[in-house]
Amino acid sequence: MNNPLVSIIIPIYNVAPYLKECLDSVINQTYRNLDIILVNDGGDDESLDIALEYLNKDERIFLISKENGGLSSARNMGLEFIKGTKLRSFFEDNIEQDIISFTSTHTFDKNTKIINKETIKSNFIQIQKRYIKTSIENINDFLVQELPNSIIHFLDSDDYFLNNCIELCVKEMVEKDLDICTHNHQEDNETTGKTTKKFFEKLPGNSKYNPSYLIKLNKKYNFYFTWQGAFQANILNQYNLRFTHGIYHEDHDFGTILFYLANKMFHTEKTLLTYRIRQGSITNFDNSTKKIPKSLHHLKNYFKNYLELRIYFKIYCDIVIAQNIYLFNQYINDDFLKKSIKRYYIHYFDIKITNDPLNLKNEIRTFVKNITLYNIYLKLRNYIRHPKKIIGFKCII
């Protein structure tokens, strides 16, 4: 196909001052064959009104309004509603039918269950054409679908595309038969007023790559990827890959696993997206923040302030990410991923954790201890098999 459908998935949460600029950059793309999915994640400002305004003036837009659950849940909701899925056809094309769903994400197993049409109708309400409302927070607790052949590009709702972003990505993907096409971006810092060009990664020449080679070449032990390019949706089907619900830095395990599942990628050096650095965003916070994200509510009584809570939650997120990569690596057994997993744990091995309601310190120590013993065992075995070879017994992790 020389004109493939591209699904743009945009999670929305309290971004009213920035949303119009974001949506204008999408609907005015030079590439027109777009499926634009807006996921309103339960905010309380005027963002939903703006989304509805654009829904009514561009028929390529599909809007879902959901219970607040964070970036991961919003992106995952968007994935399950891309054009061509049974769930999308259920409402947009009025094809009411049972849907076959995988039983879980993050697995090569293909066990399935049936979601009957009555259950679907009871969990989603069609407010108007191309506008669905649901009380579901995490869609993948409900269903996980086989995704259709489509290209996906994520975009955060306070950022925006350059007008030929999708056209250039599609051109490379079609001509080179790619799984992933990445691009550069620029950062606009609202506080300093500075704009900085950012390069994706270091690459050895102008050619196609195996994506996992790019991670290893750059020694990215905590690699991340979300909106830095476009990718084929069917890559996710191999491992039922979705974003991990309820954590920050969810693009770390997602990006790492995505790049290991893909076969061919290309990087265009053009700057095709503007990333906004602003106060109040997920990656930019301070101790004065009063509103606690839903994912942190169960921890707030253990900490004096949001800053302490946030630091602890960062440790929790890193451990969850390491566990996800570890689970994936049980199937593929890649040495670089083993080092990546260890570094997530080792980073916190010697730090003092005063408040530890999730008992993370014990989990970290147990994991590191097991890895250490295993490495000593391997070195000892090699020494016994090759007694004339000098091998150090220092455990390097």
N, C-alpha and C positions, 0 to 999 in steps of 0.2 A: 504494500500500500504506500503510495506516494503522498497521501494526505491523511495520515492516521489521526484518530481521535486522541486528544490530550485532555486528561482530567486534571484540573487545578483545584487542589483541596486547601481551603482557607479556614482555619479555626478562628473564632471571634470571641473575645472576652474583654469588655470595657475598653474599647479602642476608638470611641466615637471621634476624637479629634483627627485620627489618622485613616479611618476606614475608607472614606471617599477617595483619597489619593491612591490607596491600595487597589480598590475595585476599578477605578478609572484606568489604572495601568494594565489591568487584566482585560477588560472589555474592549480596550483600544489596541490590543496586540495586533501586529501585522498578520499573524497566523490566526485564522478564523474558526477552524474546526475544533472548538473548545467545549468542554463539559465543565462548568464552573460550579463547584460545590462549596457552599457556605455552611459552616457549622457554628451556630450560636450556642456558646457553652454556658448559658445561664447567667449572663452578666446583668447588671442593674443600671446601665447608662442607656444612651440613645442608639447604641450599636444595632439593635434589632430593627429599629425604625429605618435606619439607613440601609440595612440589608434588604428589607422589604421594598424600599424605594427602588433599589437596583434590580430586585427580582421582577418587578413590574415593568421595567423598561428593557430587559434583555432576556429573551427566552432561553438562552443557554445556561441560565443560572438555576440551580436547585438548592433550596434552603431547608436545613434541618435545625430545629430549636430543641435543645436537650437539657437535662439536669446537669448542673455544673460538675465536672469531673477532672478538669485539667487538660493540658495540651494533648497528652497521649490519647485520652478518651475521645477528644474531638477529632483528631486525625483518624483514629480507627473508625469512628462513626462515618467519616467521609469516605473511607476506603470501602466500607460495606454498601455505600450508596452510589458508587460510580456507575456511569451509564453502562448497561450490559449485565449488571448483576440482577438476580431474581428479585431481590428486595426493592431495587429501584423500579423494575418493571411492574411490581405488585401495585405501586401507587401511580407511577407516571403513565403506564400503559393499561392500567386496570386489568392486569393479568393476575387474578387472585388464585394462588396455588400454594400447596405445601412447598417448603424449601428444605433442601438437603444441606445440612450444616456439619462442619467438622466439630468434633467434641472439644478440641482445645487448640490453642495457639502454640507456637514455638515447639514444633515437633515434626519429624518426618513421617510419623504414623498418620494414616488416613482413616481413622475411625470416624464414623458419621452418626448423626441422629436426624430425625425429621422434626421440623418446626411446622406445625399445622397452621393453616391460614387463619383459623379463629384466634390462635395465640398471637399471630402477627397483628391482626386488626385490633386486638385488645391492648397492644403495647404502643401502637402508633396511631395518631389522629391526623387525617389530612385536612389542613385548615383551608387551603385553597390550592389551585393548580401549582405544582412544583414547590409546595411548602408543607412540610411534615413536622409535627410536634410529638415529642416523646418524653416520658419521665425516666427513661433508661439512662443511667450514668455511664456504664461501661458496656458497650454494644457486644463485646466478645464474650461476656457472660451469657449472652442471649444466643448469638450465632456467629459463625466464622465461615464465610463463603469462599468457593473457588472464584477467583477474580478473572474477569475476561481479558482478552488481548487489548491493551490500552497503554498509553504512555501516561505517567503520573509526574506532576511537579507540585511540590508543596510550596506554600507561600504563607508567611505569618502576616497577620492583618495590620500590623503597624509598619510593614515593609512594602516595597513596590518593585515591579519589573521595569526594566527598560523596554521600549515598545517592540523590539524585535527579539526578545529573549526566547520565546517559544519557537519562533520561526527558525532561528539558528540552531537550537537544540534538535528540532525535528530533522532539519537538513542533514546534520551530522549522523543522527541515529538511522535515518533511512539509507543514506549513501554508504555508510560504513557497517550497516547491520549490527548496531550496538545494543547492549543491554543497558548501559548507563552513559549519559553524556553530562560532564560537569563543566562549570564555568566559574570565572572569578566574580567577585562582588566588591562593592564599596561600602564602607561604614560611615554613617553620618552620626556624629556625636552631638546630641542636643545641648549638653552642658558646656562643651568647649567650642562648639561651632565648627569643628574640624571635620573634613572628609578625607578618609584614608582608603586607598585602593588595597584590596586584600586578594592575594593569590591563593588558589585552592591548595595545591601541594606541589612539591618538586617532582618534575617528570623528565625522563631521559629522552628527549627528542619528540618529534611530531609524528606519533604513530598510535596504533591501538595497543591497549594493555590488558593483561589480566588484572582485574581490580584488586585482588588480594596482594598482587605484586606491588601496587602503589602503596599500600599500607606498610608493607615490609620495607620497601625502599626508603620511606620517610620515617621509619621506626616509630610508627604511631601506635603506641601501646594503649592509648585511650582515644581511638579514632571515632569521629562522629560525622554524621551526614543526614541532612533532611532536605533543606531548600537550596542546596548548592548545585543542583542540577536536576535532570529528568531521568527516569528509569522505566523499564518495562514492568507493568503490573504483574505479569505472570511469574516473575522471579519470586515473588512472595509466596506463591502457591507451593513451591518445593518444600518449604519448612513451616507453612502456615504462619509466616512471619507477620507480626504486628508490633506496634509500640507497647512497651510495658506500662500497664496502668498504675497510677498512683505514685510515680516517682518523678523527680527532676532529672535532667540530663538523659532523657529517654532516647535521644538520638545516638547515644554512644553504642549500646548493644545493638540497636536497630541498624545503624550504619555499618558496624563491623560485620554483622552477619549478612547483611545485604551484599556487601562487597565480596564476601567469600562465596556467596551463592551465584553471583554473576560471572560471566565468562569474558565479555568484551566491553571495554569502555574507551572513551576518548575525552580529552579535555580541550575545550576551546579557551584560549587565553583572553577572550573578550569579557569585559565587565558587563554583566547582564541583569544585576539585581542590586538594589540598595537596601542595606540592613541598618535599621535605626537603633542607636543606643540611647535609651531614655530612662529617666527615673520612673519606677513603678512597674517595670517589666520584670519577668521572672528572673532574668539574669542580673538585674540591677536592683538592689534593695539596700535598706539601711535599718538601723535599730528602731527608728521612729515609726516603722510600718505597724499599723494597728490591726489591719485585717489579716487574719490567719487563713491561708489556703485550706480548703476542705481536707486535703490529704494529710494535713498536720494536726487536725483537731484532736485526735486521740493522744497526741504527745504534749499538748500545750501546758497541761497542769504539772509537768515534770520540770519546767524550765522557767527562769525568772523573766526572760524577755524573748522576743522573736529572733534576735541575733543568735543567742545560744541554741535555740531550737533549730534554727536553720543550719547551723554548723553540724549539729548532730544528725539532722536529716540528710545532709550531704553524705555523711559516712554510710548511712543506711542505703542510700541510692547507689553508691559505688559498690557496695557488697551485692546488692540485687543484680546490678549490671554484670559483675564478675561471675555470679552464679549462672546467669543466662548464657554468657559466653562459654562458661565451663560446660554447661549442658549441651550446647551446640558442638563443642569440641570433642565431646564423647563420641560423636559420630565420625568426625573427620580427622581427628588426631593430628593437629598442626602444631609444630614446635613454637612458632611465633605466638600463636594464641595462648599457649601455655605460659609463656613469659608475660603476656598481657594480663592474664588472670592473676598471676603471682603479684604483679606490681600493684594491682588494685588493693590486694590484701596487705602486702608488705608496707605500703604507704602509711597504714594505721597501726602497725604491729606494736610500736613502742610509745604511742601517744597515750596520755592520761585521759580517760573518759570518766568524768565524775558521775554524771547522771546517765544511766544506761538502761532505760526501761525495756528495750528490745534485746538486751543481753548480747550486743554486738561484739563486745570485747572477747567474750568466750568463743564466739564463732570465728573471729579472726585468728585467735591463738590456735584453735583446733585445726583450722585449715593450714596455717603456716607450719604447724608441727607435723602434720601428715605429709606435706610436701617435702619438708626437710628430711624426715625419716626415709621417704621414698628415694630422694636423691642420694643419700648416704648408701642405701641398699644397692643402687645401681653402680655407684663407684666401687663399692666393695666387691660386687660380682665381677666387674671388669678386671679388678686387680687379681682375683682368684683365677680367672680364666687366662690372664696374661701376666704371670708373675714377674717377668723380666721388664715389663713396661712400668715406668714410674708414673704413678697417678696420684695427684693430690687428693686428700680426703676433705678438704675444705668445701663445705656446701655453699655453692653459689646460687643464689635465687634471683 
